[in-house]
Amino acid sequence: MNGARVQVTIDGRVVVVPAGISVAAALAIEGVRGTRTSVSGQPRAAVCGMGVCQECRVTIDGRAHVLGCQTVCRNGLVVETTVSRDE
């Protein structure tokens, strides 16, 4: 990567991340504990990083169940998870 950065919105919060990284990586960098919650309420996050486990599903630009590990961040991308960010 050449140091370029892009602006994305994660759960209503605008952040700047390195261009070319996946949404799952951006979520990890920004301290998001997971992308959704399990039946018991525990946060679930990317496990495999290659789209097999389906644990990184998020809503991107209003489209539900998109794999965060398979989606590259771009300017203006809006990501919604069901797990709150660590503060």
C-alpha positions in Angstrom: 0.0 0.0 0.0 1.1 3.5 -0.7 0.0 5.2 2.5 -3.4 6.2 1.0 -6.3 6.4 3.4 -10.1 6.3 2.9 -12.9 7.5 5.1 -15.6 5.0 6.1 -18.5 5.1 8.6 -18.7 2.3 11.1 -21.8 2.2 13.2 -22.3 5.9 12.7 -18.8 6.9 13.5 -16.6 8.3 10.7 -13.1 6.8 10.7 -10.1 7.0 8.4 -8.4 3.7 7.6 -5.7 2.5 5.2 -6.9 2.1 1.6 -7.0 -1.5 0.4 -7.8 -3.2 3.7 -10.9 -5.3 4.3 -13.9 -4.1 6.3 -13.1 -6.9 8.8 -9.6 -5.5 9.3 -10.9 -1.9 9.6 -13.3 -3.1 12.3 -10.5 -4.7 14.2 -8.3 -1.6 13.9 -11.2 0.5 15.2 -11.8 -1.7 18.2 -15.1 -3.2 17.2 -15.5 -6.4 19.3 -17.4 -8.3 16.7 -19.8 -7.9 13.8 -22.9 -9.5 15.3 -24.0 -11.3 18.4 -24.5 -15.0 19.1 -27.8 -16.4 20.3 -26.4 -16.1 23.9 -25.5 -12.5 23.3 -21.7 -12.9 22.9 -19.9 -10.9 20.2 -19.0 -12.8 17.0 -16.1 -11.7 14.7 -14.2 -12.9 11.7 -12.5 -16.2 12.3 -11.2 -17.5 8.9 -10.6 -14.2 7.0 -11.5 -15.8 3.7 -15.3 -16.0 3.7 -15.9 -19.5 4.8 -17.0 -19.0 8.4 -19.5 -16.2 7.7 -18.8 -14.7 11.1 -17.9 -11.3 9.7 -21.3 -10.6 8.2 -22.2 -6.9 8.4 -24.6 -4.5 6.7 -22.7 -2.4 4.0 -24.4 0.5 2.4 -27.8 -0.8 3.5 -27.2 -4.3 2.1 -27.3 -7.0 4.9 -25.2 -10.1 5.3 -22.2 -8.8 3.4 -18.9 -10.6 4.3 -16.6 -8.0 5.8 -13.5 -10.0 5.2 -14.2 -10.1 1.4 -15.1 -6.4 1.1 -12.4 -3.7 0.5 -12.9 -0.4 2.2 -13.5 2.6 -0.1 -14.3 6.2 0.5 -17.9 6.7 1.8 -18.5 3.1 2.7 -21.1 2.7 5.5 -20.8 -0.3 7.7 -23.3 -1.3 10.4 -22.7 -4.1 12.9 -24.9 -5.3 15.8 -22.0 -5.3 18.4 -21.0 -2.1 20.1 -17.4 -0.8 20.0 -15.1 -1.1 22.9 -14.5 2.3 24.6 
